[in-house]
Amino acid sequence: SESPTEETFFVLGGNLQLMTDTPNCNMLDAMSLIGTTDFLMQQSIVPVVAWHNGETAIRCIGTASIISCTGYLLTAAHVLMDPIENGYGAIRQGNRVDHDPNLNFGVLIPFWTPGYGMSLRKAFRFFPFEKTWHWGRWKQSPLLHEKDTWEYLTDVAICKISEMPNGKAHQPLNMSLYPFTPGEDAYSLGYAEMADIPLDSATGGIADKNFRLKLHVSVGNVRTTFPQNHVEREVPTPGPCFDFDARIPGKMSGAPIFGARGAVIRGVVSRSFSNEKHAFGSMLGPIMDLELEEPGIIGPSLSSLLKSGNEGMTRLVGSEL
């Protein structure tokens, strides 16, 4: 780690790592599998961003994690609702949210590209959301001057981005149905307090050539689990959830929460409290069988996609550390 502020919250760094012992002969393909620990984790844990064509900066909204080789992602539902809740680039059409065609809404993934001479430089590839799914319903306010609000069934959401170019695969993380238990360690990685990214008005690219993503690690212990919260509503976080004593600053919403000593995703960051080591996470297991519906179509679930083996999802483990 580098620049630790405290033992349980720090910026991820690390030594040079190799993801495979047999990289191919293409230099750029090989370099996508080589890098420091933070660069390799940024292939799987990515910032959620948005900006309109012609704007001078990219909004940094939250964090997502890649769960399939073909580009399925996990994040928080309230991260996906940010454009409509904050009044930029989205409108409600019945039960659907439509985005402005000029709104770029998706994630950034770093990669290596040729620089001067034989050198390589780090660049960032934008992947727009092709499809998104979150569960709940619109709730009408009894007050005429108030807009309808979205009532979340759970704060877990699923997104789909395109596959990697040149036949390469995204790097998915492991998922688990096993719930947390009180006292267990919980680890979250995300883009804490990530500032908006200035854009070069001439090129449309990132203005700061030295810009790099900083992935933060936050570690805590699970306090209480609320598996029936969708019925009993014990806490404000929607759906089955848990709380843990970790520092979770803004922009980590939607970040994966790992159990089993950091081996598998068991939830996503839902909400936290400013300057407190206290946060809530939404459970992953209960949403695995919810259908990924599209207009007029009852779609598959994460469980069925995983069992089919067609999307390159890491199979749920039968036992954990």
Secondary structure by P-SEA (a helix, b strand, c coil): ccccccccbbbbbbccccccccccccaaaaaaacccaaaaaaacbbbbbcccccccbbbbcbbbbbccccccccccccccccccccccccccccccccccccccccbbbbbbbbccccbbbbbbbbbcccbbbbbbbbbbbccccccccccccccbbbbbbbccccccccbbbbbbcccccccbbbbbbccccccbbbbcccccccccccbbbbbbbbbbbbcccccccccccccccccccccccccccccccccbbbccccccccccccccccccccbbbbbccccccccccccccccccaaaaaaaccccccccccccc
